[in-house]
Every structure is written in C-alpha cells, then in structure tokens.
C-alpha cells in the first residue's frame, strides 16, 4: 500500500463524501425540540444605550425569549476574554476592553450585538427583532486606524485615554540608531495593509443544548473545539471544562476567524440552559461582514539603512495596528509578536527595531487572518527591499542576493531572535527566476506597450514561523479486523486532514486507506487539541499521530512474537508485515490485530502520544508575478505566476499545491480588490456585501507554476514545515512589486483597484 503513503500525490479521501452532499455542516444539524435565534445588532458605530424595550417582541406568537445584557448579568455570565498578554515598552500591561456577549451601556461598532430573540422558527425570530425598541444616544465615532490615536479623536472608552491599547517594541533601538548614523543611504516607505473580511463559504453558526446529564453542549463551526470549551468553561460560564461538551462537524472554511469565541456562541448556550431546549443560530452573510473578526488593518512607516555596497545595516519600523472596538482573543498578539519577529525576513540585517501601537476604533475587532501577522511583515519588508533595489540601482534581484542569509549559515539567529534551522533562499530565487523567464521580460514589456498596456514583473521572497506553540496529542486505536481509528485534536476546515492523517497511518501500518477513520472536533471523544491555526496540523498533529502509531507497532510486535513463537527482538515490522529475520515466518498487521483482539470486542491496540515543538518550523520561498495594466482603464490582468517553496518533507504534493493555490488567491484578492471600508463620519460599514466587497474569482488568476525545493526541518519530528499560510504571505508583495514595475512609480497601496491605478496613469 505504499502508493497511499507519505510523499504520494493521492486524491483526498473525504471529497467523495463532501462533493456528493454527504457532508455534515452546522446547518445540517437539527436537534429534537430545536428553537431558532436571531441577533439584534447596533445600527450605530458609537452610542449610549438609554433603554431597551423588548415587551412587544416578547408578546409575538412563537417567541420563546428575548435576551438582553441584563439577563446575562443576572445569570453571572462573564465577558469574552482576550488571552494575549501583550505589555507596553515600559513593562506595564496593555489596556483591556471587556467584551460582553450583549452590549452593556454602550455600543461600539455597527453590528455590536444588543439583544437576541429565540423563537420557534428563524423567520419568527428575525421578524421579532423589528419589535425591539432601543433608545440610543449617538456619540462621535472613529474608524481611521492612525487617526484614532490623534489627540482630537473621539474617545471610545474613558478608561483608555487616547484609544491606545498598547505601545510595544521589539529589537535593539540603540543598535538601529547607530546603524543609521553610519549609513550611506536611507530608504523609506509609508504603506497601508488594508482591512479584509475572511469570507469562508460557510458562515459561522452554533447550536446550544443541554444533554441528559445536564451538561452544556455546543455544536459549532470552528477551528478547534477544545479551545472554545476551555475558554467558555473558565472565563464565561465558570464551570469545570468537563461540564461543557463541544462538537465541531464538517467546516466550510475558516482562514483564522473561526478560531475565536463570539457572542452568539455564549448566547445559544445561555438560552438553551434557560429554556431547556436546543437553540440554533446560523449567521447570514450580512452578519458575517458586520460581526466576524476582520484581518490586517495596519498603517506603517519603515526605514532601511544601507552601506555604500547596498548591504542592509538596520531596519526601523513604526506601525499603528487597528484592534477594533474590543480585543479579540489573540488580536494584540497578532499585531505584535506573531508578525514582528518575521520582519528580519530572509536577510542578514544586523540591527532591527520595531514599535507597534495598538489602536481602539469603532470597528469590528481584528485578529488572525490567514498568515496571522506574517503576511503583514512580509508585505512591508518585501516592498521596502524592492524600493531599496530601485533606489540603489541594484534592482530587485541583486539587492536580495547581496543580503540573503546563505544556506551554509544555517541555523541562523536573526536580529529579532528567531533561529531559522534550514533554508536555501538563493536557490529558491534562482529557480523561480528561471521558471518565470525573468530575463526575457523586457521583450514582453515592449510588445505590451504596442498594445497600450503596461507590463511589469515583481518578486517577493518570504519566510514565516509556523507549526510552533502548544503540544498536540493523538490516539490510535486498532480493532480486531485491522481497522484503524485516529483521534486527533486538530480540526479540518477543508484542508484535507482526513487524507493526510490516513496517509501517515497507511505508511506506518501498511493498511489500505479504507481501513482508516479520522475523528476530530469532539471534546468527549478526543482528549485534548490545539485546533487548526499557524499551519500546525500536520507538522505537530501528524507528529503526535506518528508517535502513537509507533507505540502501536511496539505493542503489536510483542503479540506478533507470541503468534510466531519467537522472541520479540527477532521480529521486525516493515511494509505492513511482521517478519522473523532469516526465516519465512511472517504475519500481516491485520492478522496480528485479529490475534490480539480481546474476546469482548474491545480494541486490539490503543495507544496515545503527545508531541510538542520546541521551536517553530520556517517554510520559505520566492513568488514571481507578471502582469499587465490597461492604460485606458486601469484594469489589471495577471499573466503568469511562479512560486518555488521549501516546505520540508512533503506528505502529499497534491494537497500541498492546493494549499499554495488557495493562499495565492487570497493574497491576490487583498492586493487587487478586497477592502473592508468604514465611512469616516458615520462609522457605517460601506462594504457590507459582495456587491461592494470584491472577491477574487477563478478568471482573475493565471496558471500557477509551482515547484518545491525541500530542505527537511530539523525542529519537527516529521521534517515537515507548515504550508497552509505561505501563499497568502508571498502573494501581496509580489503583485504590488509587479504593479510598481509596470507603472514606474514608488508605491501603490493595496488594494490596487482599476480606479486607483487609472488615477495614477491619468493624474489631474
């Protein structure tokens, strides 16, 4: 069965179920006696709540309850916590912004939940929202990222002067200042990393219930059942974790925003406990735009000090990060340590200092979006490096080659403290240049001008930290027929986890894929789990699965020795068979499982393992984009896209390429079209639907030439490096660098829409 083992480009085992309508997503679940919920959301960006009158809604036929903040307070329901313990540069803690599940006293962004109606049907619940009368006193609002920290900006909270959540720094400021004093040249850049909406195919949804043991049960579309269970039990409901059962079924995409705790999840649990019936809430797309956690939204200034030869001496970065009206679970961490540590990039810059100020605004909270801080860092650095190449005259290739960390320098510790274990950045770039025919672009550029089009080519090199953090545990159970069940605490959101874990098991045991079943997303059946985030599922979860599988082999070897009537030391396991050296004695894995199975029908083998990374993995690569701009309209056509990546040991090239393609699509979307916009005066969300918020489609993307340069990771038990976020990290700077090349300008902010480009082409 080696054809379904590690390294094979096999098709996904879950696809037949999912594409034929046999998936089980949150809206497919209907529990006996189920009620339906709808949420009343603030129409104002900032207002005091004078009164909430729910009497008319409560009298409507079919309405079971109308829930307000007062109800939650009386029940002792806690606020949603922020778990990121970011500190200011002076060591003091960041400011806090407690988030109730329903707004108390004030609403702080358009879409802030104010009340929830529970009714016999979703239609009745939605109709009843119109009967709730809220008396608002509208206040001044601020949505502008940098403007929120200006002295005359409206204040969102009295307890947070100047709307400043934190003033954080990393690196050596004195060393950087010394580097700038001896620099031959300083290159500067101002840029915006635009706010985006995650927009998975499946919106968020949840069902609260109480089981026959009196425990709370939450069915939820999430990126990790255990994180939500532990957070809600400890911080919100004040109950032991075992009194809350969380189940996540199939999930139709998440991209970061389904990691987090949301008010609606608290509300359906509270309502189910209060009413004694299951309560279901399914978010509508308009609610997703308003209430889901958004991504990015940074305003930055960066300076690079260079010597006379074009070598980087020092990097200084100043960023304002928009955190929204409340702190999401990890929002401050994403804006600081998650991304800032990667500002060293692939380069030997000896001195770096970065400061980040976190701003509260009257907008939806921000947190991790595919890449979680690393795309923000790579975009800033690769745009600045490209500008350095242009201003020094070295160009984008030579400036990078001159400053790359060399393969023979690995492991390499950067000025910001990250230790890269492996990587060959120059080889990635050289292979990408050849694959993209970089040297032939001038002829193609001249031909394009004859057609009234501006052609450009741009590159970005990247490195990211992934697959670090907490340990992951796995359980591998083998029944008497040789069937294998893998219990693991990661959570597929469509990435192909069932296939990946099945490949690991098939490789280790030599069984057929039909014999393997993967269980995720159930806190009763899976003891612990870190969920899916940070590209950790296979490097960390897979290492735990392999560890448990190895323990099964150890136990099975003992039983095989019994069958073969030899010492266990004489038995070797390979290609799915236990063999006695120097003889023809052997037994298959399935035969040994049948022999070892107890008479009561319980498992033949049942083993657990935990694996935790001491350090992150560091996937890296080079992206090259070639495009044309229509001088008459500003329209952009991507013509070719090349990417060469180092993801370490490859589990499944087909899954890997799919992840890269998806990430590139999201990165292209941010670079050219996606932009979440709030009105400066009213705080209203201007881009509140797909009529106003443009998403990339298949026709917007060119063929993608993909190649691997795999240098196995030394920090990971499988030699693998995280791959799920890489495409979204390299794509934005590659696209914008290509546009800058095409237009002959210093900079173009994202999103580079046709209107923005037309204005550059036709000034005045």
N, C-alpha and C positions, 0 to 999 in steps of 0.2 A: 504493500500500500504506500510505497514511497512517493507515488505520484500525488498523494494528498498530504505530503509532509512539508517541512519547513523549506522555504525558497521556491515553492511551486506556485505558478500563477493560476490557481484554481478558481472556479466561479464560486460565488457566495452561496452558502447552503441555505441561508434564510430567505433568499429572493423569491423562490417559488411560492413560499407562504405569503410573503408581503405583496407581491405584484398580482396575485390572484384573489386578493381581497380577504385573505385568511389571517391577516394581522389583527392584533387586539390592542387598539389605541384607547386613550382615556374616554373618548366619547362613545366607544363601542360598549362600554361597561354600563349596565343598568342593574341596580340592586333592588330587591323587593321593598316596596313602600317608598321608593325614592322621591324626594322633593327636588325642586329646582331653585337656583338662586340667581339674582341679578344685582349688580352693584351700582349705586348712585355715585357719580363722580363729580368733582367740583368743576364748574364751568369757568372758574376764575383762577388766575395764577397765584394770587395772594389776597386773602380776605380773612377777616374775623368772622367766626360763626356766632351770631347772636342767639339763634334759636333754631331747633329742628322739630317740625310738627309732622308726625307720622300717622296721625289718627285716621285721616282719610284713606291712606294706603292700607292700614291695618284692617279697615272695615270691608275691603273689597272681597267678594266671594273668591275662594280658592287661595287666599293669602294665609299662610301659617304663622308668619312672624315678620316683623320689621325690626332690624337690629341696628342699634346706634352705638356710639362710643361710650355712652353712659352705661349701656348693658354690659359691655366688655369690662369696664372699670368695676362695676358691682360684682362681676364674676371673678375678679382678680387676674384677668388676662394680661400678661406682660407685653411690653413693646418688642418689636423686631430688633435684634441686636446687630451692631457692626462688630465683627470679630478681628478687624485689622488694628493692631496696637501700634500705630504709627506715632512717632514722637517728633517734636519740634527740634530744631537745631540746637536749642539750649537745653534739651533733655526733658522738657515738660511734655505732658501728654497732649494729644490733639484735642480739639473741641469735639463735643458729642452733639448728636442731633437725634434724640429718641424718636422712633417712628411707630406710632400706634397703628393697629390694623385699620381703625377708622379714625378720621381726623378729629382731634380734640381742640376746641377753641379757635384754631386757625386751619385753613387750607393753604398749601404752599406750592402747588403746581396744578395746572389744568389736568384733570384726571385723578387727583388725590381722592381716594375713596372716603365717602361721607356716611353712607348707610348701605345696608344690604336687605333686600326683600327675599323671603323664602316662600315659595308657593307650589301649588300642585303641578304647574307647568311652567316652562321657561317663558312662554308668551304672557301668562298672567303676571309673573314676577317682573317682567320688563314693563308691562303696562302700569303696574303699581308704582314704579319709580316716578312716574309723572305726577302722582298724587302726594308725593313728599314735598313739603314746603320748607325750604331752608332760607333763613334770613341772613344774608351776607352783608358785611360792611367791607367794601372793596378797598384794598390797600395798594400802594405802589409796588411794582414788581421789577425784578431784574433778571434777565436771561443771558446777557452777554458774558462770556467767560472771563475775559480780562476786566471788563467794565464792572463786574461785581465787587472787585477789590478797590475800586476808586473811592476816594473819601466821600463823595457826594452820592454814592449808590444807595438805593433803598436797602434798609436793613431787614433781613429775613427773620432773625432771632435776636432778642435783646441780650441773651446770654452769650452770643457770639459776635463780638464787636468787629465791624468791618467785613463781615461774612467770611472771615478767614478761619478755615478748619485747621490748617497746619502750615508751618513753614519749615520744610525738611531739606536736608542736604546730604550729599554723599561724595566722597572723594577728598582730595587734598587741595584746598583753596590756595594755600601758600605756594605749593609747587606749581600750580597753574599760573599764578600771577608771575612767578619767576620765569616761567616758560614764555609768557607773553612779553616780558621785558627784553628777552634776548631774541625774540622772533624777528625774522627778516620780513615777514608778511603775515597779515591777519586777514582771514576771510570770514565774513559774517553773513548770516541768513536769518530772516524772520519767516516763520511759516505757521500754518494752522493745520491741525489734524482734525478733520471735520467729524461732527457727531453723526453716528449711524444707528439704525434700528436693525436688530438681529434678523427678524423676518423669517423664522423657520416655517416650513409648510404647515406643520401642526401648531396651532396656537396653544397657549397654556390652558390647563384645565385641572380640576380636582374634585374628588368626591370624599366627603367626610362621613363617617359611620361609627357605630358602636357595636362591637361584636358580642357574642353570647357570654363572654367572660367579663363584660363591662369595660373592655379596653377601647380606647380611641383607635380608629383605623382611617388612614389617609391613602386613597388611591390618587396618584399624582403623576403628571407628565414631567419628569425631572431628569437631572443628570446624576443623581445619586440619592438613593432612599435613606441611607444611614446618616448622611449629613443633615438632612431635614429632620429625621427622627430625633437626633441628639439635640439639635438646636431648638426645636419646638418643645421637647420634653423639659429641657433645662431652663430655657430663658422665657418661654411664653406661657406654658401651662403648669410649670412647676411640679412635674410628676416624674417618677422613675422612667428611664428610657424603655424598659420592658412593658410599660403600660400604653405605649404607642406603637402601633404596627403600621409601617409604611410600605406600600406596594407601588412599584412603577412598572407598567406594562410596556408594550412597544412605544417608541418615542419617535415622532416625525421631525427630528432636528432640534438643536438647541443652541449651538455655537456660543456657549457661555451663559446665556441669560436664563437657562433653565436650571442652573446650579442653585439659585438663590431662594431664600424664603420670601414669600409675597403675602400681602394682607389677605387675599382671597382664600389661601390655604388655612390660615387661622380661623377665618370666618366660617368656612364649611364645617370645620371640626367643632367649633363652639356651637354652631346651630344644630349639628347632629346630636351633640350631647344634651343640649337644651330640649330639643323636640323629640328625641328618641327615634328618629327616622333618618335614613341616609339623605344627604344634601349634596347636590351636584351643581358645579359651576363650570361652564365652558366659555372661555374668553372669545369675544368676537375680534375680528381683525382691527376694527377701530379702537377697541380697548387695548389691543396689543401696542399700537402706536402710542397711545397715551400713557399706559401704565407699566409696560415692560421696561426692564432696565435697559438703558441705551449704552452705546460704546464710544470710546475715544473722547473727542472734545478737549483738545489741548491747544494752547497758544504758546509758542516758544520763540526764543531768540538764542542763536548759537554762534559761537566764535571759535575758529580754529587757528592756532598759531603754527606757522611753518618756518623752517630754516631756508637757507638760500637754495638748497637742493630739492625742496619740495617735500621734506620729511616732516611728519606731524610732531610737534613739540608739546602741545597742550590743547585741551578741549574744554570749553566752558559753555554750559547750557543753563538757561533760565526758562522755566516753564510755569504756566498757570494751568491747573487742571480743574475742569468743571466737575464737581461731585454731585450736582443736582440739589434738590431740596432736602433730602435725607441721605444718610450714609447707608449704602447697600452693604451686604455682608462683608465684602472684601474691597470695596471701592478705593479707600485710601492706599491699600497695598498695591493695587494695580497701577495707580498713578506714581508710585514711588519705587520700592524695591523690585517689584515684578519686572518693570521695564528699564529702569535707570541703570541697573547693573550691566545691561547689554549695550550701553552707549559706547563701550570700547569697540564693539563690532569685531571685525577680522583684522584689526590693525594694532600696531605696536605703540600707539600713543602713550608716552610715559607718564603724563600727568592729566588727570581729568577731574573736574568738579562740576556737579550738577545740583541745582536747587529747584525745588518744586513747591509752589504754594497752592494749596487746595482751596477752592472757592465754592461756597454755597450759592446756589441760584434758584430761581423759581422754575425749575425744570424737573423732569423725571430723573431719578438717580442714575448714575453711571457705575459700571463695574466691568468685569471681564467680558470681552468680545473676542472672538477667535484670534488667539495670539496673546491677549491679556497683557498689554504693556510692551511686549517685544515688537509688534508692528509699529507702534508709536516711536520707539527708539530707533529701529532700522530706517524708518522713513526720514527722520530728522538727520541721522548720520549720513545716509547714502545720498541725500540731497546736498548736504554740506560738502561731502567728499567730491561729488561731481562738480560742484562750483569751484572747489579748490583746483581740480584738474583744469578747468577752463581758465581761471584767473592766472595760474602759473604757466599756462601754455603746455603743460604735460599731457593734458587730455584725460579722459576717464579711465583708460586702461593703464597708462604708465603711472598715474598718481596712486592707483590701488596697488599695482605691483611693487612700487617703491616702498609702500608702507605695510604690506601684508605681514602677518605673523607667518613664519616659514614652517613647513611640516616638521623639519628637524628640531624646531624649538619646542615641540610638544613634549610633555604637558607645559602649558604656558599660563602664568597668572597675570591677569590684566591689572591696570592701574585701579580698577574698581573692585578687585578682589576675587573675580571669577577665575577658576582654573579650568581651562579647556584641556581635555585629555587627548583628543585626537582631531585631526583635520588637515586637509591639504587645499588651502584656499586658492593658491595659484593654479593648481591643476584643474580645479573646478572652473575657474575663469577661462583658462586656455581652451578647455574642451568646449565650453559654451561659445566662445568666440569663433571657433572653427565650425561648430554646428550651425551657428547663425550666419555664417559668412559675413562677419563684421567688416572685413577689409573691402568687401565689394559694395558697401552701401553707397559710396559716392556716385557710382554709375546709376544706381537705382534712384538716388536723390535727384540727379539731373533729369532723368526721364520723367520723374513725377512733376517737376517744375513745368515741363512742357504741357502737362495736363492740368495746370492750375492748382496743383496740390503741393503741400509742404511735407516732405518725408523726413522722418527722424528715427534715430535708434538710441536706445538707452539701456543701461545695465544697472543692476544692484547686486551687491554681494551681501549675504546675511549670515548671522549665526544667532542661535537662540538657546536659552536654557529651558529644558523641558524634562518631563519624567522624573522630577525630584519629589521632595515633600514626604508625606507620611507613608508608612508601610502599607502593603496590601496583603490580605490573607486569601487563601484559596483552599477548597476542599475537593478532593477527587474520590468518588465512590464508584466501585465496580461491582456489578451484580453477578449472579451465577451464570448468566448467559454471555458474559463478556461485555455487557453494555456499560458505558462509562457516563457518569453524570458529573459535570464540573460546576461547582458552586463558587462564584467569584463576585466580589463587591464592586467591580466596575459597572458601568451602565452604558449599553449601546444606545446611541442616538441616531443610528443609521450607518455607522462606520464599518460594520461587518464583524463585530466581535464574535458572533457565533462561529463564523468561518475561521477566524484567527485562532481562537482557543481550540477549535476542533482540529486544526492543522497541528498545533502543538501536541495534542493528545495522540493523534494518528502517528505522528513522527516518533513519539516516545514508546507507544504500545504496539504499533503495527496493526491497529484495528481499522476497520472501514469507517468512513465518516458517518454512515447510517447508524453506527453503534454509539455515537456520542451525542449527548444532550448538554446544553449550557443553561444554567439557572442564574439569573441576575435580578436585581430590583425587588427583593423581598426581604425585609429585615427579620422575619421569622425563620426563613429558610437559609439565609446567608448571614453568618455571624457578625461580620463587620465589612466595611467597604469605604473606599475613598471616592467612588464615583468616577465619572469621566471629566477630566479637566487637565490642562497642562500636558496634553499628549502623553499621558502616563499609563493608559490602559494596558497596552501590550508590553512595553518595557518593564513596568512594575507589576501589573496584574499577571502578565504572562510569565514573569519570573517566579511568582508565587505558585502558579499552576504547574510549572515545570518542577518546582521543589516538591509539591505534593505528589506529582506523578513519579518522581524519583523514589519517594518513600513507598509508594505502591509497589514499585519494582523490587525494592528491598524485601518487603513482606512477601511478595509473590515468589521471589527466588527461594525463600525458605520452604514454601509449600511445594514448589516445583521439585526441590530436592527430596521432599518426602515421597512424591509421586515416583520419582526416578530412582529412589533408594540409594542416593549418594549424599555426600556432604555438600552443604550449600556453597562452600568455597570452590567446588568443582563445577558449579553451574554458572553459565554466562548467558546474558539476555541480549539478543540482537535481532533486528528485523522481525519483531513480534514472536520470537520463539526462544524458549529456554533450552540450552544445549549443554551436554556434558562433553568437555574437551576430550578429544581423542577417541570418541565413540560415535555411534549413530543414534544415541539416545537423545530424544528431544520431545518437547511438548509446546503447543501453541499457548499464547496468552489466554485465549478463551478456554482451552482445556484446563488450565491451572485455575482459572476463576471458577469453573464448574466444580472442580475438586475441592476448592477452598470454601465454597458457599455453605453456610450453616443450614441445617435441616429446617429451621424456622423461616427460611426465605429471606433473611436479612443479608446485608452486603457481604460479599466475599472479601473485599478490601475497602477500607475507608480511612483516608489519610488527610491530614491538614498540614499546611506550611504557610509561613509568612516571610515576605521579603521586603526589605526597605532600603531605598537607595541612600548611600552616604553622601553622594553628590549627584548633581543633575547630569543628564546627557546633553550633548551640544550638536544637534543637527546643523548643517550649514550648506551653503550652495551659492549659485550665481543664476540670476534671472536676466534675460535679454528680451526686450520688446522692440519691435519695429512697426511703425505706424505711419499713416498719412493724415494730414489735416486738409480739408477742403477750404481753400482760401475764401471762397464766396459765402460759405455758410458756417464755418467753424466746426463742422461735423468731423468726427474722428473715426477712422477705420483702422482697427488693429489687423496687421497683415501677417505677422509671424511672431511666435512666442517660443522662446527656448529656455529650458531650465535644466541645470545639472545640479543634483543634490547628493549629499552624503548623509544617509540615514543609518549607517552602520549595517549590521546584519539584516538582511531582507527576509521577512516572514512570507509575504505574498506580494510579488511585484504588481499584480493587478489591483489589489486593494490600495497599495501604496500610490500608484498612479492616479487612482480615483480620488484619493485624499488631496493630492497635489493639484489636480484639475479643479476640484471644488474650492480649494483655498485661493487659487489664482482668480477664479470667477468672483469671489468675494472681494479680493484686493482690487481687481479691475473695476468692480462696482463702486468701491469707495473712491478710487482715483478719478473716475469719469462721470459718475452720475448720482450716487447716493449722498443725500444730505438731509439731516433732520433739522428743520428750521423753526424757530420760535419767533413770533412777532415781538420786536423790541419794546413796543409801547404797551400792548395788552398782555403779553405773555402767552397768547394763544398759539397752539401748535399749527403752523401753516401747512406742514407736510403730513397731514393726518390720514392719508390713504395712499394706495398705489396709483391713484390718479395724479398725485403730487410728488410722491417719493418714487424715484425711478430705480427699478431693479434690473440687473444685467440679465439678458436672455441668451439663448444658445447662439443666435445670429450675431451677437456682439463680440463673440470670442473667435479667434483664429485657431487653426490647428496648433497644437502644442507639442513641440519636440522635447522629449523627456529622456534624460539619461542619468544613470547613477554612477557615482564614484564612492564606493562603500569602504569606509575605514571603520572597523568594528569599535564600538565604545568599550572602554576599559572600566567604566563605572557601573556597568549594568550586567546582570548575570547572563543575559542572552546576547550581549554585544549589540543590542538594538538602540537606536536613537529615536526619540519621538518624531512623528511625521505629520500629525493632523493639522498643525497650525502653520506649517512652513510656507505654503503657497500664499497665504494671506499676509505674510511678513515681507516676502520679496517682491510681490507684485506692485504695490502702490509706488515705491520709489522708482522701479524700472519703467513704469508707464509715464510718470511725470518727467523723469530724466529724458525719455524719448520725446516728449512734447517740447521740453525746453530746447532740445537739439533741433527739432523741426522748426520751431518758431524763432530761434536765435535770441531768446530772452534770458534774463537771470533766473526767473522763477515763475511758476504758475501754481496757485493754491488748488488743493482738492476741494470739491470736485471740479474738474476741468470740463465744464459743460460747453456745448456748442456756443451758447451766448457769451460765456466768459472768454472763450477763445476768439470769437468774432470781434469782440471789443478790443482785444489785443491786436488783431490783424487790421482793424479799422479804427484807430484811435481818433477821438474827437467826433 
